[in-house]
Amino acid sequence: MKRDTAIVFMDALLRMGPSFDELTNITYQIEDETERKFIRRQIASAMQSLGYEMAMHIVRQYPDLDPDKKG
């Protein structure tokens, strides 16, 4: 992936964080515990894939784009 694409992609991934937080918070409104746990597992799976796997794919190519090392 070209660096300029990686920068834009990483930015988009980071902006997804608040949306995942919002989705997680909404799950507290689901009364059925089995359904709530199922939905939360799906959210966690998406967070793992997008928030970690995709981000690490970019960071391996461009270590300076690691959001944990900016500051």
N, CA and C atoms as an extended XYZ file, in Angstrom:
213
Properties=species:S:1:pos:R:3:atomname:S:1:resname:S:1:resid:I:1 pbc="F F F"
N         0.849       -1.165        0.000 N   MET     1
C         0.000        0.000        0.000 CA  MET     1
C         0.896        1.230        0.000 C   MET     1
N         0.550        2.187       -0.814 N   LYS     2
C         1.315        3.428       -0.848 CA  LYS     2
C         1.128        4.188        0.453 C   LYS     2
N         2.157        4.945        0.820 N   ARG     3
C         2.149        5.668        2.090 CA  ARG     3
C         0.960        6.626        2.206 C   ARG     3
N         0.659        7.368        1.156 N   ASP     4
C        -0.449        8.325        1.255 CA  ASP     4
C        -1.780        7.605        1.496 C   ASP     4
N        -1.934        6.434        0.903 N   THR     5
C        -3.140        5.633        1.135 CA  THR     5
C        -3.136        5.103        2.564 C   THR     5
N        -1.989        4.665        3.046 N   ALA     6
C        -1.873        4.153        4.414 CA  ALA     6
C        -2.242        5.222        5.438 C   ALA     6
N        -1.821        6.439        5.210 N   ILE     7
C        -2.136        7.545        6.126 CA  ILE     7
C        -3.640        7.772        6.196 C   ILE     7
N        -4.274        7.829        5.041 N   VAL     8
C        -5.728        8.051        4.988 CA  VAL     8
C        -6.470        6.871        5.613 C   VAL     8
N        -6.011        5.667        5.320 N   PHE     9
C        -6.636        4.463        5.852 CA  PHE     9
C        -6.534        4.427        7.371 C   PHE     9
N        -5.345        4.707        7.897 N   MET    10
C        -5.142        4.696        9.350 CA  MET    10
C        -6.016        5.752       10.014 C   MET    10
N        -6.103        6.912        9.421 N   ASP    11
C        -6.955        7.968        9.967 CA  ASP    11
C        -8.405        7.503       10.042 C   ASP    11
N        -8.875        6.854        8.993 N   ALA    12
C       -10.255        6.353        8.975 CA  ALA    12
C       -10.450        5.280       10.044 C   ALA    12
N        -9.474        4.400       10.206 N   LEU    13
C        -9.576        3.379       11.243 CA  LEU    13
C        -9.666        4.006       12.629 C   LEU    13
N        -8.846        5.008       12.880 N   LEU    14
C        -8.842        5.659       14.191 CA  LEU    14
C       -10.160        6.383       14.466 C   LEU    14
N       -10.765        6.925       13.439 N   ARG    15
C       -12.046        7.607       13.615 CA  ARG    15
C       -13.183        6.642       13.915 C   ARG    15
N       -12.964        5.360       13.666 N   MET    16
C       -13.989        4.361       13.951 CA  MET    16
C       -14.101        4.062       15.446 C   MET    16
N       -13.076        4.368       16.211 N   GLY    17
C       -13.078        4.086       17.644 CA  GLY    17
C       -14.313        4.573       18.371 C   GLY    17
N       -14.661        5.853       18.232 N   PRO    18
C       -15.869        6.340       18.910 CA  PRO    18
C       -17.145        5.626       18.460 C   PRO    18
N       -17.208        5.218       17.210 N   SER    19
C       -18.384        4.487       16.732 CA  SER    19
C       -18.485        3.123       17.407 C   SER    19
N       -17.357        2.444       17.575 N   PHE    20
C       -17.364        1.169       18.279 CA  PHE    20
C       -17.771        1.366       19.734 C   PHE    20
N       -17.291        2.447       20.347 N   ASP    21
C       -17.684        2.747       21.721 CA  ASP    21
C       -19.187        2.974       21.812 C   ASP    21
N       -19.728        3.703       20.860 N   GLU    22
C       -21.165        3.966       20.845 CA  GLU    22
C       -21.957        2.670       20.692 C   GLU    22
N       -21.523        1.828       19.768 N   LEU    23
C       -22.204        0.544       19.579 CA  LEU    23
C       -22.170       -0.288       20.860 C   LEU    23
N       -21.018       -0.325       21.494 N   THR    24
C       -20.886       -1.080       22.734 CA  THR    24
C       -21.822       -0.534       23.806 C   THR    24
N       -21.886        0.773       23.934 N   ASN    25
C       -22.771        1.375       24.929 CA  ASN    25
C       -24.239        1.066       24.656 C   ASN    25
N       -24.617        1.021       23.405 N   ILE    26
C       -26.005        0.711       23.047 CA  ILE    26
C       -26.377       -0.702       23.480 C   ILE    26
N       -25.402       -1.603       23.501 N   THR    27
C       -25.717       -2.988       23.858 CA  THR    27
C       -26.264       -3.113       25.269 C   THR    27
N       -25.977       -2.149       26.126 N   TYR    28
C       -26.510       -2.201       27.485 CA  TYR    28
C       -28.034       -2.086       27.506 C   TYR    28
N       -28.603       -1.633       26.407 N   GLN    29
C       -30.056       -1.503       26.306 CA  GLN    29
C       -30.718       -2.818       25.881 C   GLN    29
N       -29.935       -3.789       25.475 N   ILE    30
C       -30.484       -5.076       25.044 CA  ILE    30
C       -30.778       -5.899       26.292 C   ILE    30
N       -32.045       -6.162       26.525 N   GLU    31
C       -32.457       -6.845       27.751 CA  GLU    31
C       -32.080       -8.320       27.770 C   GLU    31
N       -32.199       -8.966       26.634 N   ASP    32
C       -31.910      -10.402       26.576 CA  ASP    32
C       -30.391      -10.610       26.669 C   ASP    32
N       -29.949      -11.259       27.727 N   GLU    33
C       -28.520      -11.428       27.968 CA  GLU    33
C       -27.824      -12.213       26.861 C   GLU    33
N       -28.463      -13.259       26.369 N   THR    34
C       -27.873      -14.063       25.301 CA  THR    34
C       -27.670      -13.224       24.047 C   THR    34
N       -28.677      -12.449       23.696 N   GLU    35
C       -28.565      -11.588       22.512 CA  GLU    35
C       -27.507      -10.514       22.736 C   GLU    35
N       -27.504       -9.905       23.927 N   ARG    36
C       -26.524       -8.857       24.241 CA  ARG    36
C       -25.104       -9.398       24.105 C   ARG    36
N       -24.857      -10.596       24.640 N   LYS    37
C       -23.520      -11.188       24.551 CA  LYS    37
C       -23.143      -11.484       23.101 C   LYS    37
N       -24.112      -11.974       22.324 N   PHE    38
C       -23.854      -12.252       20.910 CA  PHE    38
C       -23.448      -10.967       20.179 C   PHE    38
N       -24.215       -9.910       20.377 N   ILE    39
C       -23.934       -8.632       19.703 CA  ILE    39
C       -22.578       -8.096       20.151 C   ILE    39
N       -22.280       -8.161       21.418 N   ARG    40
C       -20.995       -7.658       21.924 CA  ARG    40
C       -19.824       -8.461       21.352 C   ARG    40
N       -20.007       -9.778       21.182 N   ARG    41
C       -18.945      -10.583       20.565 CA  ARG    41
C       -18.712      -10.160       19.116 C   ARG    41
N       -19.790       -9.841       18.408 N   GLN    42
C       -19.658       -9.402       17.017 CA  GLN    42
C       -18.920       -8.068       16.944 C   GLN    42
N       -19.254       -7.163       17.841 N   ILE    43
C       -18.567       -5.866       17.889 CA  ILE    43
C       -17.089       -6.081       18.205 C   ILE    43
N       -16.805       -6.927       19.179 N   ALA    44
C       -15.409       -7.206       19.547 CA  ALA    44
C       -14.639       -7.806       18.379 C   ALA    44
N       -15.287       -8.682       17.642 N   SER    45
C       -14.642       -9.299       16.483 CA  SER    45
C       -14.305       -8.246       15.427 C   SER    45
N       -15.233       -7.340       15.185 N   ALA    46
C       -14.990       -6.268       14.214 CA  ALA    46
C       -13.872       -5.351       14.701 C   ALA    46
N       -13.877       -5.053       15.986 N   MET    47
C       -12.818       -4.205       16.546 CA  MET    47
C       -11.462       -4.879       16.399 C   MET    47
N       -11.424       -6.179       16.635 N   GLN    48
C       -10.177       -6.936       16.494 CA  GLN    48
C        -9.673       -6.880       15.066 C   GLN    48
N       -10.562       -7.115       14.130 N   SER    49
C       -10.180       -7.144       12.720 CA  SER    49
C        -9.766       -5.771       12.224 C   SER    49
N       -10.605       -4.789       12.450 N   LEU    50
C       -10.332       -3.451       11.929 CA  LEU    50
C        -9.367       -2.670       12.812 C   LEU    50
N        -9.632       -2.703       14.109 N   GLY    51
C        -8.842       -1.881       15.016 CA  GLY    51
C        -7.450       -2.396       15.271 C   GLY    51
N        -7.258       -3.684       15.116 N   TYR    52
C        -5.932       -4.228       15.374 CA  TYR    52
C        -5.284       -4.802       14.119 C   TYR    52
N        -5.922       -5.776       13.504 N   GLU    53
C        -5.308       -6.464       12.364 CA  GLU    53
C        -4.993       -5.503       11.215 C   GLU    53
N        -5.950       -4.669       10.849 N   MET    54
C        -5.721       -3.738        9.739 CA  MET    54
C        -4.696       -2.671       10.128 C   MET    54
N        -4.809       -2.162       11.348 N   ALA    55
C        -3.850       -1.149       11.804 CA  ALA    55
C        -2.434       -1.720       11.839 C   ALA    55
N        -2.284       -2.940       12.338 N   MET    56
C        -0.958       -3.548       12.406 CA  MET    56
C        -0.399       -3.844       11.021 C   MET    56
N        -1.272       -4.146       10.082 N   HIS    57
C        -0.835       -4.340        8.702 CA  HIS    57
C        -0.162       -3.060        8.193 C   HIS    57
N        -0.755       -1.939        8.500 N   ILE    58
C        -0.192       -0.641        8.089 CA  ILE    58
C         1.082       -0.345        8.876 C   ILE    58
N         1.059       -0.556       10.190 N   VAL    59
C         2.208       -0.235       11.035 CA  VAL    59
C         3.431       -1.073       10.666 C   VAL    59
N         3.220       -2.310       10.252 N   ARG    60
C         4.358       -3.130        9.827 CA  ARG    60
C         5.060       -2.503        8.612 C   ARG    60
N         4.276       -1.874        7.742 N   GLN    61
C         4.864       -1.222        6.563 CA  GLN    61
C         5.415        0.160        6.892 C   GLN    61
N         4.715        0.863        7.786 N   TYR    62
C         5.072        2.239        8.131 CA  TYR    62
C         5.035        2.394        9.651 C   TYR    62
N         6.094        1.987       10.331 N   PRO    63
C         6.111        2.025       11.799 CA  PRO    63
C         5.836        3.404       12.392 C   PRO    63
N         6.161        4.441       11.670 N   ASP    64
C         5.934        5.787       12.191 CA  ASP    64
C         4.448        6.166       12.242 C   ASP    64
N         3.599        5.367       11.612 N   LEU    65
C         2.158        5.634       11.646 CA  LEU    65
C         1.469        4.945       12.828 C   LEU    65
N         2.246        4.276       13.672 N   ASP    66
C         1.681        3.599       14.835 CA  ASP    66
C         1.042        4.630       15.761 C   ASP    66
N        -0.277        4.568       15.948 N   PRO    67
C        -0.939        5.564       16.793 CA  PRO    67
C        -0.525        5.480       18.258 C   PRO    67
N        -0.017        4.351       18.700 N   ASP    68
C         0.435        4.200       20.082 CA  ASP    68
C         1.780        4.875       20.322 C   ASP    68
N         2.476        5.226       19.264 N   LYS    69
C         3.799        5.842       19.417 CA  LYS    69
C         3.795        7.319       19.064 C   LYS    69
N         2.604        7.850       18.770 N   LYS    70
C         2.499        9.290       18.480 CA  LYS    70
C         2.229       10.009       19.786 C   LYS    70
N         2.652       11.216       19.848 N   GLY    71
C         2.283       11.872       21.069 CA  GLY    71
C         3.043       13.079       21.344 C   GLY    71
